[in-house]
Amino acid sequence: MFEKLVHIICNYVEVEPENIRPDSRFMEDLGFTSFDFMSMLGEIEDEFDVEVEQTKAADIRTVQEAADYLEKLMAEA
């Protein structure tokens, strides 16, 4: 899941895949804007056929938190 997320992240920000770590923060470390983050969530929903709750998305700060949340959503689907 982490590797798939890294690939998607690289579509939105100018960061090399090897520089994205589980503890990388979307805004502070990777340079995401709010618009980038919401756009990425839309792509994740399409890619993984899940629905991301906006209230939960607001709590996601790191790449690992996003991967964990996605795995949880997919397990419930």
PDB file as gemmi writes it, atoms N, CA and C in Angstrom:
CRYST1    1.000    1.000    1.000  90.00  90.00  90.00 P 1                      
ATOM      1  N   MET A   1       0.829  -1.195   0.000  1.00  0.00           N  
ATOM      2  CA  MET A   1       0.000   0.000   0.000  1.00  0.00           C  
ATOM      3  C   MET A   1       0.873   1.258   0.000  1.00  0.00           C  
ATOM      4  N   PHE A   2       1.931   1.233   0.803  1.00  0.00           N  
ATOM      5  CA  PHE A   2       2.807   2.407   0.900  1.00  0.00           C  
ATOM      6  C   PHE A   2       3.387   2.758  -0.473  1.00  0.00           C  
ATOM      7  N   GLU A   3       3.856   1.753  -1.193  1.00  0.00           N  
ATOM      8  CA  GLU A   3       4.464   1.998  -2.510  1.00  0.00           C  
ATOM      9  C   GLU A   3       3.461   2.588  -3.492  1.00  0.00           C  
ATOM     10  N   LYS A   4       2.226   2.088  -3.444  1.00  0.00           N  
ATOM     11  CA  LYS A   4       1.182   2.621  -4.323  1.00  0.00           C  
ATOM     12  C   LYS A   4       0.905   4.082  -3.995  1.00  0.00           C  
ATOM     13  N   LEU A   5       0.875   4.388  -2.709  1.00  0.00           N  
ATOM     14  CA  LEU A   5       0.647   5.772  -2.289  1.00  0.00           C  
ATOM     15  C   LEU A   5       1.783   6.682  -2.750  1.00  0.00           C  
ATOM     16  N   VAL A   6       2.996   6.209  -2.642  1.00  0.00           N  
ATOM     17  CA  VAL A   6       4.153   7.000  -3.074  1.00  0.00           C  
ATOM     18  C   VAL A   6       4.014   7.350  -4.555  1.00  0.00           C  
ATOM     19  N   HIS A   7       3.620   6.384  -5.354  1.00  0.00           N  
ATOM     20  CA  HIS A   7       3.433   6.617  -6.788  1.00  0.00           C  
ATOM     21  C   HIS A   7       2.391   7.712  -7.033  1.00  0.00           C  
ATOM     22  N   ILE A   8       1.273   7.652  -6.312  1.00  0.00           N  
ATOM     23  CA  ILE A   8       0.215   8.665  -6.463  1.00  0.00           C  
ATOM     24  C   ILE A   8       0.708  10.029  -5.980  1.00  0.00           C  
ATOM     25  N   ILE A   9       1.395  10.058  -4.858  1.00  0.00           N  
ATOM     26  CA  ILE A   9       1.917  11.312  -4.299  1.00  0.00           C  
ATOM     27  C   ILE A   9       2.801  12.030  -5.320  1.00  0.00           C  
ATOM     28  N   CYS A  10       3.614  11.260  -6.030  1.00  0.00           N  
ATOM     29  CA  CYS A  10       4.548  11.850  -6.996  1.00  0.00           C  
ATOM     30  C   CYS A  10       3.827  12.511  -8.173  1.00  0.00           C  
ATOM     31  N   ASN A  11       2.551  12.202  -8.369  1.00  0.00           N  
ATOM     32  CA  ASN A  11       1.758  12.870  -9.405  1.00  0.00           C  
ATOM     33  C   ASN A  11       1.384  14.293  -8.996  1.00  0.00           C  
ATOM     34  N   TYR A  12       1.482  14.587  -7.710  1.00  0.00           N  
ATOM     35  CA  TYR A  12       0.991  15.871  -7.199  1.00  0.00           C  
ATOM     36  C   TYR A  12       2.074  16.832  -6.737  1.00  0.00           C  
ATOM     37  N   VAL A  13       3.205  16.311  -6.322  1.00  0.00           N  
ATOM     38  CA  VAL A  13       4.275  17.180  -5.834  1.00  0.00           C  
ATOM     39  C   VAL A  13       5.604  16.752  -6.436  1.00  0.00           C  
ATOM     40  N   GLU A  14       6.519  17.697  -6.503  1.00  0.00           N  
ATOM     41  CA  GLU A  14       7.849  17.448  -7.072  1.00  0.00           C  
ATOM     42  C   GLU A  14       8.770  16.868  -6.002  1.00  0.00           C  
ATOM     43  N   VAL A  15       8.568  15.597  -5.696  1.00  0.00           N  
ATOM     44  CA  VAL A  15       9.385  14.915  -4.699  1.00  0.00           C  
ATOM     45  C   VAL A  15       9.799  13.569  -5.299  1.00  0.00           C  
ATOM     46  N   GLU A  16      11.049  13.229  -5.115  1.00  0.00           N  
ATOM     47  CA  GLU A  16      11.526  11.932  -5.608  1.00  0.00           C  
ATOM     48  C   GLU A  16      10.959  10.820  -4.719  1.00  0.00           C  
ATOM     49  N   PRO A  17      10.542   9.703  -5.326  1.00  0.00           N  
ATOM     50  CA  PRO A  17       9.947   8.611  -4.537  1.00  0.00           C  
ATOM     51  C   PRO A  17      10.814   8.163  -3.362  1.00  0.00           C  
ATOM     52  N   GLU A  18      12.139   8.131  -3.573  1.00  0.00           N  
ATOM     53  CA  GLU A  18      13.017   7.663  -2.490  1.00  0.00           C  
ATOM     54  C   GLU A  18      13.077   8.642  -1.316  1.00  0.00           C  
ATOM     55  N   ASN A  19      12.582   9.861  -1.511  1.00  0.00           N  
ATOM     56  CA  ASN A  19      12.565  10.844  -0.424  1.00  0.00           C  
ATOM     57  C   ASN A  19      11.263  10.838   0.366  1.00  0.00           C  
ATOM     58  N   ILE A  20      10.333   9.977  -0.006  1.00  0.00           N  
ATOM     59  CA  ILE A  20       9.060   9.884   0.714  1.00  0.00           C  
ATOM     60  C   ILE A  20       9.164   8.731   1.704  1.00  0.00           C  
ATOM     61  N   ARG A  21       9.028   9.088   2.988  1.00  0.00           N  
ATOM     62  CA  ARG A  21       9.119   8.101   4.067  1.00  0.00           C  
ATOM     63  C   ARG A  21       7.753   7.945   4.731  1.00  0.00           C  
ATOM     64  N   PRO A  22       7.572   6.875   5.494  1.00  0.00           N  
ATOM     65  CA  PRO A  22       6.285   6.701   6.195  1.00  0.00           C  
ATOM     66  C   PRO A  22       5.928   7.891   7.085  1.00  0.00           C  
ATOM     67  N   ASP A  23       6.936   8.537   7.672  1.00  0.00           N  
ATOM     68  CA  ASP A  23       6.649   9.653   8.581  1.00  0.00           C  
ATOM     69  C   ASP A  23       6.652  11.014   7.869  1.00  0.00           C  
ATOM     70  N   SER A  24       6.751  11.003   6.531  1.00  0.00           N  
ATOM     71  CA  SER A  24       6.681  12.270   5.779  1.00  0.00           C  
ATOM     72  C   SER A  24       5.294  12.873   5.934  1.00  0.00           C  
ATOM     73  N   ARG A  25       5.267  14.167   6.277  1.00  0.00           N  
ATOM     74  CA  ARG A  25       3.991  14.875   6.435  1.00  0.00           C  
ATOM     75  C   ARG A  25       3.629  15.514   5.095  1.00  0.00           C  
ATOM     76  N   PHE A  26       2.363  15.389   4.729  1.00  0.00           N  
ATOM     77  CA  PHE A  26       1.932  15.876   3.418  1.00  0.00           C  
ATOM     78  C   PHE A  26       2.207  17.364   3.225  1.00  0.00           C  
ATOM     79  N   MET A  27       1.777  18.182   4.150  1.00  0.00           N  
ATOM     80  CA  MET A  27       1.909  19.633   3.990  1.00  0.00           C  
ATOM     81  C   MET A  27       3.337  20.110   4.271  1.00  0.00           C  
ATOM     82  N   GLU A  28       3.847  19.771   5.446  1.00  0.00           N  
ATOM     83  CA  GLU A  28       5.118  20.321   5.903  1.00  0.00           C  
ATOM     84  C   GLU A  28       6.329  19.753   5.149  1.00  0.00           C  
ATOM     85  N   ASP A  29       6.335  18.441   4.909  1.00  0.00           N  
ATOM     86  CA  ASP A  29       7.517  17.807   4.322  1.00  0.00           C  
ATOM     87  C   ASP A  29       7.434  17.661   2.799  1.00  0.00           C  
ATOM     88  N   LEU A  30       6.243  17.390   2.288  1.00  0.00           N  
ATOM     89  CA  LEU A  30       6.101  17.105   0.857  1.00  0.00           C  
ATOM     90  C   LEU A  30       5.605  18.297   0.053  1.00  0.00           C  
ATOM     91  N   GLY A  31       5.161  19.352   0.733  1.00  0.00           N  
ATOM     92  CA  GLY A  31       4.770  20.570   0.035  1.00  0.00           C  
ATOM     93  C   GLY A  31       3.378  20.550  -0.574  1.00  0.00           C  
ATOM     94  N   PHE A  32       2.512  19.685  -0.063  1.00  0.00           N  
ATOM     95  CA  PHE A  32       1.135  19.656  -0.546  1.00  0.00           C  
ATOM     96  C   PHE A  32       0.401  20.928  -0.153  1.00  0.00           C  
ATOM     97  N   THR A  33      -0.480  21.397  -1.029  1.00  0.00           N  
ATOM     98  CA  THR A  33      -1.451  22.419  -0.659  1.00  0.00           C  
ATOM     99  C   THR A  33      -2.737  21.674  -0.310  1.00  0.00           C  
ATOM    100  N   SER A  34      -3.681  22.372   0.270  1.00  0.00           N  
ATOM    101  CA  SER A  34      -4.972  21.745   0.577  1.00  0.00           C  
ATOM    102  C   SER A  34      -5.623  21.210  -0.697  1.00  0.00           C  
ATOM    103  N   PHE A  35      -5.503  21.974  -1.780  1.00  0.00           N  
ATOM    104  CA  PHE A  35      -6.094  21.553  -3.056  1.00  0.00           C  
ATOM    105  C   PHE A  35      -5.414  20.282  -3.565  1.00  0.00           C  
ATOM    106  N   ASP A  36      -4.073  20.241  -3.479  1.00  0.00           N  
ATOM    107  CA  ASP A  36      -3.347  19.033  -3.901  1.00  0.00           C  
ATOM    108  C   ASP A  36      -3.832  17.818  -3.120  1.00  0.00           C  
ATOM    109  N   PHE A  37      -3.966  18.002  -1.809  1.00  0.00           N  
ATOM    110  CA  PHE A  37      -4.344  16.890  -0.938  1.00  0.00           C  
ATOM    111  C   PHE A  37      -5.738  16.382  -1.288  1.00  0.00           C  
ATOM    112  N   MET A  38      -6.677  17.295  -1.475  1.00  0.00           N  
ATOM    113  CA  MET A  38      -8.045  16.888  -1.807  1.00  0.00           C  
ATOM    114  C   MET A  38      -8.098  16.239  -3.193  1.00  0.00           C  
ATOM    115  N   SER A  39      -7.330  16.740  -4.132  1.00  0.00           N  
ATOM    116  CA  SER A  39      -7.264  16.134  -5.466  1.00  0.00           C  
ATOM    117  C   SER A  39      -6.702  14.721  -5.380  1.00  0.00           C  
ATOM    118  N   MET A  40      -5.665  14.557  -4.566  1.00  0.00           N  
ATOM    119  CA  MET A  40      -5.070  13.232  -4.394  1.00  0.00           C  
ATOM    120  C   MET A  40      -6.077  12.267  -3.772  1.00  0.00           C  
ATOM    121  N   LEU A  41      -6.844  12.752  -2.805  1.00  0.00           N  
ATOM    122  CA  LEU A  41      -7.855  11.885  -2.187  1.00  0.00           C  
ATOM    123  C   LEU A  41      -8.870  11.413  -3.219  1.00  0.00           C  
ATOM    124  N   GLY A  42      -9.243  12.299  -4.135  1.00  0.00           N  
ATOM    125  CA  GLY A  42     -10.165  11.916  -5.203  1.00  0.00           C  
ATOM    126  C   GLY A  42      -9.580  10.813  -6.067  1.00  0.00           C  
ATOM    127  N   GLU A  43      -8.306  10.930  -6.400  1.00  0.00           N  
ATOM    128  CA  GLU A  43      -7.651   9.891  -7.197  1.00  0.00           C  
ATOM    129  C   GLU A  43      -7.579   8.581  -6.419  1.00  0.00           C  
ATOM    130  N   ILE A  44      -7.290   8.657  -5.127  1.00  0.00           N  
ATOM    131  CA  ILE A  44      -7.228   7.457  -4.290  1.00  0.00           C  
ATOM    132  C   ILE A  44      -8.588   6.765  -4.253  1.00  0.00           C  
ATOM    133  N   GLU A  45      -9.650   7.551  -4.129  1.00  0.00           N  
ATOM    134  CA  GLU A  45     -10.994   6.968  -4.123  1.00  0.00           C  
ATOM    135  C   GLU A  45     -11.256   6.218  -5.424  1.00  0.00           C  
ATOM    136  N   ASP A  46     -10.885   6.815  -6.550  1.00  0.00           N  
ATOM    137  CA  ASP A  46     -11.083   6.164  -7.855  1.00  0.00           C  
ATOM    138  C   ASP A  46     -10.192   4.928  -7.998  1.00  0.00           C  
ATOM    139  N   GLU A  47      -8.949   5.077  -7.622  1.00  0.00           N  
ATOM    140  CA  GLU A  47      -7.956   4.004  -7.793  1.00  0.00           C  
ATOM    141  C   GLU A  47      -8.290   2.764  -6.966  1.00  0.00           C  
ATOM    142  N   PHE A  48      -8.708   2.985  -5.719  1.00  0.00           N  
ATOM    143  CA  PHE A  48      -8.925   1.870  -4.799  1.00  0.00           C  
ATOM    144  C   PHE A  48     -10.398   1.549  -4.579  1.00  0.00           C  
ATOM    145  N   ASP A  49     -11.275   2.288  -5.241  1.00  0.00           N  
ATOM    146  CA  ASP A  49     -12.723   2.078  -5.124  1.00  0.00           C  
ATOM    147  C   ASP A  49     -13.177   2.117  -3.665  1.00  0.00           C  
ATOM    148  N   VAL A  50     -12.776   3.192  -2.980  1.00  0.00           N  
ATOM    149  CA  VAL A  50     -13.175   3.422  -1.588  1.00  0.00           C  
ATOM    150  C   VAL A  50     -13.728   4.838  -1.477  1.00  0.00           C  
ATOM    151  N   GLU A  51     -14.382   5.105  -0.356  1.00  0.00           N  
ATOM    152  CA  GLU A  51     -14.863   6.460  -0.106  1.00  0.00           C  
ATOM    153  C   GLU A  51     -14.188   6.998   1.150  1.00  0.00           C  
ATOM    154  N   VAL A  52     -13.431   8.068   0.971  1.00  0.00           N  
ATOM    155  CA  VAL A  52     -12.701   8.681   2.078  1.00  0.00           C  
ATOM    156  C   VAL A  52     -13.622   9.672   2.777  1.00  0.00           C  
ATOM    157  N   GLU A  53     -13.785   9.496   4.086  1.00  0.00           N  
ATOM    158  CA  GLU A  53     -14.597  10.437   4.863  1.00  0.00           C  
ATOM    159  C   GLU A  53     -13.797  11.719   5.058  1.00  0.00           C  
ATOM    160  N   GLN A  54     -14.417  12.855   4.745  1.00  0.00           N  
ATOM    161  CA  GLN A  54     -13.711  14.133   4.847  1.00  0.00           C  
ATOM    162  C   GLN A  54     -13.232  14.418   6.264  1.00  0.00           C  
ATOM    163  N   THR A  55     -14.029  14.024   7.259  1.00  0.00           N  
ATOM    164  CA  THR A  55     -13.614  14.279   8.642  1.00  0.00           C  
ATOM    165  C   THR A  55     -12.378  13.459   9.001  1.00  0.00           C  
ATOM    166  N   LYS A  56     -12.300  12.244   8.493  1.00  0.00           N  
ATOM    167  CA  LYS A  56     -11.126  11.400   8.747  1.00  0.00           C  
ATOM    168  C   LYS A  56      -9.923  11.931   7.965  1.00  0.00           C  
ATOM    169  N   ALA A  57     -10.172  12.377   6.733  1.00  0.00           N  
ATOM    170  CA  ALA A  57      -9.085  12.893   5.889  1.00  0.00           C  
ATOM    171  C   ALA A  57      -8.401  14.080   6.556  1.00  0.00           C  
ATOM    172  N   ALA A  58      -9.162  14.888   7.259  1.00  0.00           N  
ATOM    173  CA  ALA A  58      -8.603  16.077   7.915  1.00  0.00           C  
ATOM    174  C   ALA A  58      -7.605  15.695   9.010  1.00  0.00           C  
ATOM    175  N   ASP A  59      -7.702  14.461   9.521  1.00  0.00           N  
ATOM    176  CA  ASP A  59      -6.809  14.011  10.588  1.00  0.00           C  
ATOM    177  C   ASP A  59      -5.538  13.355  10.058  1.00  0.00           C  
ATOM    178  N   ILE A  60      -5.487  13.096   8.761  1.00  0.00           N  
ATOM    179  CA  ILE A  60      -4.327  12.420   8.179  1.00  0.00           C  
ATOM    180  C   ILE A  60      -3.205  13.429   7.964  1.00  0.00           C  
ATOM    181  N   ARG A  61      -2.066  13.152   8.584  1.00  0.00           N  
ATOM    182  CA  ARG A  61      -0.923  14.063   8.486  1.00  0.00           C  
ATOM    183  C   ARG A  61       0.250  13.437   7.729  1.00  0.00           C  
ATOM    184  N   THR A  62       0.463  12.126   7.933  1.00  0.00           N  
ATOM    185  CA  THR A  62       1.636  11.480   7.340  1.00  0.00           C  
ATOM    186  C   THR A  62       1.235  10.445   6.292  1.00  0.00           C  
ATOM    187  N   VAL A  63       2.204  10.056   5.497  1.00  0.00           N  
ATOM    188  CA  VAL A  63       1.970   9.044   4.466  1.00  0.00           C  
ATOM    189  C   VAL A  63       1.557   7.726   5.111  1.00  0.00           C  
ATOM    190  N   GLN A  64       2.187   7.359   6.219  1.00  0.00           N  
ATOM    191  CA  GLN A  64       1.831   6.102   6.895  1.00  0.00           C  
ATOM    192  C   GLN A  64       0.403   6.143   7.423  1.00  0.00           C  
ATOM    193  N   GLU A  65      -0.027   7.283   7.966  1.00  0.00           N  
ATOM    194  CA  GLU A  65      -1.416   7.398   8.435  1.00  0.00           C  
ATOM    195  C   GLU A  65      -2.379   7.195   7.270  1.00  0.00           C  
ATOM    196  N   ALA A  66      -2.040   7.738   6.105  1.00  0.00           N  
ATOM    197  CA  ALA A  66      -2.883   7.572   4.925  1.00  0.00           C  
ATOM    198  C   ALA A  66      -2.921   6.106   4.501  1.00  0.00           C  
ATOM    199  N   ALA A  67      -1.768   5.441   4.497  1.00  0.00           N  
ATOM    200  CA  ALA A  67      -1.706   4.027   4.119  1.00  0.00           C  
ATOM    201  C   ALA A  67      -2.519   3.174   5.090  1.00  0.00           C  
ATOM    202  N   ASP A  68      -2.392   3.444   6.386  1.00  0.00           N  
ATOM    203  CA  ASP A  68      -3.139   2.692   7.392  1.00  0.00           C  
ATOM    204  C   ASP A  68      -4.640   2.884   7.209  1.00  0.00           C  
ATOM    205  N   TYR A  69      -5.054   4.125   6.970  1.00  0.00           N  
ATOM    206  CA  TYR A  69      -6.470   4.422   6.790  1.00  0.00           C  
ATOM    207  C   TYR A  69      -7.011   3.722   5.538  1.00  0.00           C  
ATOM    208  N   LEU A  70      -6.242   3.757   4.459  1.00  0.00           N  
ATOM    209  CA  LEU A  70      -6.657   3.092   3.221  1.00  0.00           C  
ATOM    210  C   LEU A  70      -6.799   1.588   3.408  1.00  0.00           C  
ATOM    211  N   GLU A  71      -5.844   0.991   4.109  1.00  0.00           N  
ATOM    212  CA  GLU A  71      -5.922  -0.450   4.359  1.00  0.00           C  
ATOM    213  C   GLU A  71      -7.164  -0.790   5.166  1.00  0.00           C  
ATOM    214  N   LYS A  72      -7.493   0.045   6.126  1.00  0.00           N  
ATOM    215  CA  LYS A  72      -8.693  -0.147   6.944  1.00  0.00           C  
ATOM    216  C   LYS A  72      -9.947  -0.035   6.059  1.00  0.00           C  
ATOM    217  N   LEU A  73     -10.001   0.978   5.212  1.00  0.00           N  
ATOM    218  CA  LEU A  73     -11.150   1.143   4.322  1.00  0.00           C  
ATOM    219  C   LEU A  73     -11.321  -0.063   3.389  1.00  0.00           C  
ATOM    220  N   MET A  74     -10.221  -0.539   2.857  1.00  0.00           N  
ATOM    221  CA  MET A  74     -10.303  -1.660   1.926  1.00  0.00           C  
ATOM    222  C   MET A  74     -10.703  -2.945   2.622  1.00  0.00           C  
ATOM    223  N   ALA A  75     -10.321  -3.095   3.875  1.00  0.00           N  
ATOM    224  CA  ALA A  75     -10.705  -4.285   4.641  1.00  0.00           C  
ATOM    225  C   ALA A  75     -12.200  -4.274   4.941  1.00  0.00           C  
ATOM    226  N   GLU A  76     -12.774  -3.072   5.086  1.00  0.00           N  
ATOM    227  CA  GLU A  76     -14.197  -2.947   5.384  1.00  0.00           C  
ATOM    228  C   GLU A  76     -15.070  -3.099   4.145  1.00  0.00           C  
ATOM    229  N   ALA A  77     -14.462  -2.895   2.962  1.00  0.00           N  
ATOM    230  CA  ALA A  77     -15.230  -2.913   1.711  1.00  0.00           C  
ATOM    231  C   ALA A  77     -15.658  -4.306   1.314  1.00  0.00           C  
TER     232      ALA A  77                                                      
END                                                                             
